[in-house]
Amino acid sequence: MKRILSVVLAVVMAFAVMVPGFAAAGNCTCGETPTVYVAALGSGSVILDEGTENERVLFRPETEDILKILLPVVPAAVQLVATKDYDKFGDVLIDCVNEAFGMLALDGDGNSDPRVTSEQFHPDTAEHGGDRSYYFGYDFRMDPVETARKLHAYLDEVAELTGHDDVKIRASSMGGVVMMSYIRLYGTKNIETIIFQNCPLLGTAVAGELFNGLFEINKDALVRYAECALPALEMDFLSAVLYALVEALDAAGVFDALLGMVDGLIVNLKDRVFDECLIPIFGTLPGIWSFVPDEYYESGKEFMKLDPTTQAGLIAKLDFYHYEVQGKAEQLLRGAQADGTNIYIVAGYNMQRTPLVSAYMETSDGTVDTKYASCGATCDPIGSQLPEDYTQARFNDIDYISPDRMIDASTCMLPECTWFVKDMLHSTTHDGHGVFYDTLFASEEQLTVFDMEEYPQFMQNDTINQTFYPVAELSNPIEDSFNMLETIPSFLNFAKLVTVVLETIVDFVFKNLVTAL
Ligand SMILES: [Zn+2]
């Protein structure tokens, strides 16, 4: 009897819990599906000793805290120049990095130290539709599959609050990694549309190469990296001045001299920095491991000295993401489409990637390689074009080669729903992106790159006028710069044209001088 009573009680309680959900779900008739933004790395703060007097934000740290922690590096660097004692400098540097980031490390099961907590996100309003978007952030260190479980709970809360069963998702950068894990765990039954913006769906070379110790700083790449970031300043005249300054310093050989010093540091301290900072801290974070592309993964596990006994739990998490999520990207995306979810992929290109690793020539959005964000495009190195005799790899009846001949999209997993934005800096958007995304969100049917004249597969980003143009064909550097200035009249593009002209003159004079001598 007691047993029956407890069963009845349990059923009643279960219904009591479920009823509000039933009552709320699907009862809003506004016709506007709520939008959820699955944010990028760093969206959720990671906090040490929260609620105590020692509370400190570990990520992203306040500039003030970073300066305080790095203060001892300055006298040590001065001493290094005088004594050339790299080991002594290394002691100070490594202590500082461990002080700043050491507590971020996860244990052998991929769990956080209990003293370190992270910001939790919950939808806080029932208002939806229009320009409104719910914001989902998370602790970037953790296994993206665990984060996907949190996202699932978050979407339930959104459904309850809004009275809509379905959502639309925009995932930015690492948000795409979380979203792919979500698809692997739950499918996309209640998701109408997903836009993946600059997401490392197949990884990013900077993570793969760092985790294989392929550390390298290239001067030209560093200069281009600085220059590529300038349009994001949204202060055109200042951008042009900074551009000219960087070019002048480069011509004067300043960067060569600086990098000579950095080279000394790399040669003398690389092994110690890996063994004493990178491996014990960043090598334990599944979030960072999810960025490692397949060709770097197994060798990376070896290089980062993952221990199959003491770190078995962590390795199981890494392997699940790598082989069951990243490794099944095509299956997951095509499966989502088959279940009626519209999938859109947006990748940036022609930006200089992080100039710290050997893969610095890969075209990218500055952070994620175009080939990985687009799930498989064939890309020529930055600044160069596919060879003249190159023919499109697949689907020869449809044109998938960019007008500037930098990209062949035919090798993408979803070539017909993958867009390429030239000169788009990683996760840096303007109103033009908003209008584009709204157009995609508004369509019930899956749109393709052939459906909208204003949004062709290859679009030139214009941060000044906050819009896009079709990518133009290329001829020679001067004419291309001139055309660019004509399309997007800005001080920055003017400075670029002047630089190209000057460089051409210098090259011409130099060549003739050499021939004459
Ligand atoms: Zn509604």
Boltz pocket constraint, residues with backbone or C-beta under 6 A from the ligand:
constraints:
  - pocket:
      binder: B
      contacts: [[A, 28], [A, 29], [A, 30], [A, 31], [A, 32], [A, 33], [A, 128], [A, 129], [A, 162], [A, 163], [A, 164]]
      max_distance: 6.0
